[in-house]
Amino acid sequence: MPRITPNLWFDTEGKEAAEFYVSVFPDSRITHVSYYGDAGPRPAGTVLTVDFVLDGNPFTAINGGPQFPFTEAVSLLVDCAGQEEVDHYWSRLGEGGQEGPCGWLKDRYGLSWQVVPAVLGELLEDPDPERAQRAMKAMLGMHKLDVAALRAAADGA
């Protein structure tokens, strides 16, 4: 069966980004770096690709140039066990980046992340539609998701 590896396009900061990402997630490492040769289009010796693993998942960063910046059309979801993990990943990934609504943020490289507690799915899929809608309304008013506030909203408190 083929392996699917997300390939993240950067201008020139692919290695820097990969080093940052592997510092954020456990079980992460850079596995290979390749370089442009004399054929170009960048100067020989410039980083071309960086293969890395984030929490056991493979990724490749390519320094392809400024033609294709990241947009929110693609994001990476960090499924967090609870508030402590939400706080950690929100803080680390958001360093030098930009907060967005509903648990979304852009990191310093422009890549979009969704930092989401596992309980959110349970609350939004609650068999009681009013409870689910209260949780949804609360989430829509947040930047970093707050587990206690989501639960309280769902409970009507």
N, C-alpha and C positions, 0 to 999 in steps of 0.2 A: 504494500500500500504506500502511496507517495506521502511524503512529509510536507506539510504546509508551513512555511516560515515567513512571518511578516517581514517585509523589507521596508525600512524607514528611510526616506530620502531627506538628506541634509544638504546644505550648501557646502560647508567646510568643516563642520563641527561634529561629525559622526563619531569619532573616537572619544572626544570629550563627553558627548551625550552618553555613549555606551558606558564609559567609566562612571559617570554620575548614576545611571540606572542600576548598575551592578552594586553600587554602594548603598542603594536604597532597599533592595530586595534580598531576602535570604536565598541561599542555594543559587547564587548568581556568579557569573564569571565571564570574562572575555576569552573566547576560544581560538580566534584567528584574526589577524590583521593582514590585509593585502594592500599593495601600493601601485600607483600609476607607474607605468614604464615610459620608455622613450616615445612610444606611439601617442602618448597624451590621452585626452586633451589637456589634462592638467600637468604641471611640471613633474618629471620623474621623481619618485620618492615621496610624493604627496599621498596621504592615506586615501585609498579607494573604497575599501569595504572593511567593516568590522563585524565579525560574527560573535554573538554573545548569547548567553543564557540568562533569563530572568526567572527565578523561582522554578527552574526546570523546563522552561519554555524557550525554544530557540527564536532568535531574531537576527536580522542583518541590518546594519546601518550602511548606507552608501553616501559618499560625498559626491553628489551628482551635479551640484550647481544650484543657483538660486531660482531656477525656472519653476519649480513645483513646491511651494510652501505648504505646510500642514494646514488643514481646515478641520472644523468640528465634524465634517462628514465621516471621519474615521476617528475613533477614540479607543483607548484601552481601559477596560473595566478592572478595578481592583476590588475583589469581593472580600470584604473585611468581616472578621468574626464578631467584632463589637466596637465600642467607642474608642478603646485604646488604640486599636489598629487604624480606625478612621483618622484619629488625631495624628498618629505617626505618619501615615502615607500622605495625608493632606498637607502636613507641615513640610515634609521632605520634598515631595513632588512640586509643591507650590513655591519653593525657594526661588525667588527671582522671576516667578511666573505671574499668572493672573487668575484670580478666583472667578468662578462663574456660578450660575444658579444650579440648584438641585444636585449638589455633589460633584459638579464638573469643575475642572480647572485646566488651564494651559500651563505647561511647565516652561522653563526658561528658553526652551528650544522651539516652543510653539505647538508641541504635541499635546493633544487633548486626552485627559484622563477622567474617568468616573470613579470616585472613591465612595463606595457604597457598603453600608452594613448589611449583613445577611438578613436581618430582621425586616428590612424594608420590603422585600418581596412578600414575606408573610403578611405584613400589614396591608399592603396594596391588594393582596389577593384574599383578604379576610372574607369569610362567608357572609358577614354582615356588611352590606354595601355602604351603609352610612359610616361605619367604622373605617372602612377602606377609603372613603372619600375624605374623611377628616384627616387621615394620614397623608393622603395625596395633597390636600390643600396646605398642610403644614410643610411638606417637602418642597412645594413650589415656592414657599417664602424663605427658604434657607439657601445659604451658600454651602458651607461645610455642614454635612448632615449630623444631626444631634439625636442619638438614639432615644434618650429619655424624653425629649420634646416630641419626637414622633410617636412614641408610645402614649404619652399623655394626651396628645391630640387625638389619637385613635380612640382612646378611652373617654373622650369628651371632657377631659379635665382642663 
